[in-house]
Amino acid sequence: MYKILLALLAMAGIPVAACAQSTPEMNGQSKNDKILVSFFSATGTTARVAEKLAEATGGTLYAITPARPYTAADLDWHDRRSRSSVEMDDPQSRPEIGGKEVNTAGYDIIFIGYPIWWDLAPRIIETFIEQHDLRGKRVIPFATSGGSRLANSAAALKRAYPELHWLEGRLLNRADDREIRDWFEKLGVGRSE
């Protein structure tokens, strides 16, 4: 059918190149998609990246805030008794979320950002996922890290929550605006018009 339409357009003298351009709808995205850029940031690094991502996508920024903020001692990964070490050693740990709540029902695309801890997403990310119904949405992980790659943390999330529609995530250490735009355009996730 598409070939017939192109042939008819060509015979009518209408440039076919205009018909061959990719549209957001062809990439699985509607111009009216609502984007949420959710993130947890213990030191501000992931927050800075999330802000750039929200600006580039036109998404709403949401900070996943722990009910009890992390102190420098809590984040001391050299101390096996530090709060972050204890949480990461316990796969069932679900730190409580505090602060403002978000209603994810109105969003189509959910970015979830985090610093990589022990080659995984911090346990508060699992708290966030379990407290919100993200089924039927496109979920995209992004992270920052001092030395780990995204692959293991993203794979662990996909294994833990296979019912979600995961898209390819990305490590965004020191990513500039252009790199961020290129990434989400490749995913077919662009700024809502």
C-alpha positions in Angstrom: 0.0 0.0 0.0 2.8 2.4 0.9 4.6 1.7 -2.4 1.4 2.4 -4.3 0.9 5.7 -2.5 4.5 6.7 -3.3 4.1 5.9 -6.9 0.9 7.9 -7.1 2.5 10.9 -5.4 5.5 10.6 -7.8 3.2 10.6 -10.8 1.3 13.6 -9.5 4.6 15.5 -9.2 4.6 15.7 -5.3 8.1 15.3 -3.9 8.3 11.9 -2.2 11.1 12.9 0.2 8.6 14.8 2.3 6.6 11.6 2.8 9.7 9.6 3.9 10.6 11.7 6.9 10.3 10.2 10.3 7.5 11.5 12.5 7.2 11.2 16.3 4.3 8.9 15.8 6.4 6.6 13.6 8.9 6.4 16.4 6.2 5.4 18.9 5.9 8.9 20.3 3.0 11.3 20.1 3.6 15.1 20.0 1.4 15.2 23.1 3.5 12.7 25.1 4.0 13.8 28.7 7.5 13.3 30.0 8.6 12.9 33.6 12.2 13.2 34.5 12.4 11.5 38.0 15.8 11.2 39.7 17.5 10.5 43.0 20.7 12.5 43.7 22.7 12.2 46.9 25.4 14.7 46.1 23.8 16.9 43.3 25.6 15.3 40.3 22.6 13.3 39.1 20.4 16.4 39.8 22.4 18.6 37.4 22.1 16.0 34.6 18.4 15.5 35.3 17.8 19.3 35.0 19.5 19.3 31.6 17.4 16.3 30.5 14.2 17.9 31.6 15.0 21.1 29.7 16.0 19.2 26.6 12.9 17.0 26.6 10.4 19.5 27.9 9.7 17.1 30.7 8.6 17.7 34.3 11.4 17.4 36.8 10.8 15.3 39.9 13.3 14.7 42.7 13.0 11.3 44.5 13.8 12.6 47.9 14.6 10.3 50.8 12.5 10.8 54.0 15.7 10.9 55.9 18.5 12.8 53.9 21.8 11.1 53.4 24.8 12.5 55.3 28.4 12.3 54.2 28.8 9.5 56.8 25.8 7.6 55.3 27.5 7.7 51.9 30.9 6.5 53.0 31.2 3.3 50.8 34.4 2.4 52.6 32.5 1.9 55.8 30.5 -1.4 55.6 28.3 -0.1 58.4 27.3 3.1 56.6 23.7 3.6 55.8 24.2 3.2 52.0 26.4 0.1 52.5 23.8 -1.5 54.7 21.0 -0.7 52.3 22.9 -2.0 49.3 23.8 -5.2 51.1 20.1 -5.9 51.6 18.2 -6.5 48.4 14.9 -6.1 50.3 15.8 -2.7 51.6 13.4 0.0 50.5 14.3 3.5 51.9 11.3 5.6 52.5 10.6 8.5 50.1 9.7 11.9 51.6 9.0 15.3 50.1 6.5 16.1 47.4 4.6 13.2 45.8 4.2 12.8 42.1 1.2 11.3 40.2 2.8 9.3 37.3 -0.6 8.5 35.8 -0.5 11.6 33.6 2.9 10.7 32.0 3.7 8.5 29.0 7.5 8.5 29.3 9.3 8.2 32.6 13.0 8.8 32.9 14.5 7.4 36.1 17.9 8.8 37.1 20.3 7.7 39.8 23.9 7.6 40.8 25.3 4.0 40.5 26.0 2.5 43.9 27.7 -0.9 44.1 27.1 -1.3 40.3 23.3 -1.0 40.9 20.6 1.6 41.3 20.2 2.8 44.9 17.4 0.9 46.7 15.3 4.1 46.8 14.8 3.7 43.0 13.1 0.4 43.7 11.0 2.1 46.3 9.9 4.7 43.7 9.1 2.0 41.0 7.1 -0.1 43.5 5.1 2.9 44.7 4.0 3.9 41.2 2.2 2.0 38.5 4.5 2.4 35.5 3.0 -0.3 33.4 2.1 0.9 29.9 4.6 3.7 30.1 8.1 3.9 28.4 10.6 3.8 31.2 14.2 5.0 30.5 17.0 4.7 33.0 19.9 7.2 33.1 22.7 7.4 35.6 25.9 9.1 36.7 28.9 7.2 38.1 32.5 7.6 39.2 33.6 4.4 37.5 30.7 2.0 36.8 28.9 1.5 33.5 25.1 1.6 33.3 24.7 -1.9 31.9 24.5 -3.9 35.1 22.3 -1.5 37.0 19.8 -1.2 34.1 19.8 -5.0 33.5 19.1 -5.5 37.3 16.1 -3.2 37.1 14.8 -4.9 34.0 15.1 -8.3 35.7 13.4 -7.0 38.8 10.5 -5.3 36.9 10.1 -7.2 33.7 6.5 -6.0 33.3 7.7 -2.5 32.5 8.5 -1.3 29.0 12.2 -0.4 29.3 14.0 1.6 26.7 17.7 1.8 26.3 19.3 3.9 29.1 22.5 5.9 29.1 25.3 6.9 31.5 25.3 10.7 31.3 28.5 11.7 33.1 29.4 15.2 32.0 26.9 15.0 29.1 26.3 18.3 27.4 23.0 19.4 26.0 23.8 18.2 22.5 24.7 14.7 23.7 21.4 14.5 25.7 19.4 15.7 22.7 21.1 13.2 20.4 20.3 10.4 22.8 16.6 11.0 23.3 16.2 11.8 19.5 17.7 8.4 18.8 15.2 6.9 21.2 12.4 8.7 19.4 11.8 10.8 22.5 11.7 14.4 21.6 10.4 17.7 23.0 6.7 17.8 23.1 5.4 20.6 20.7 
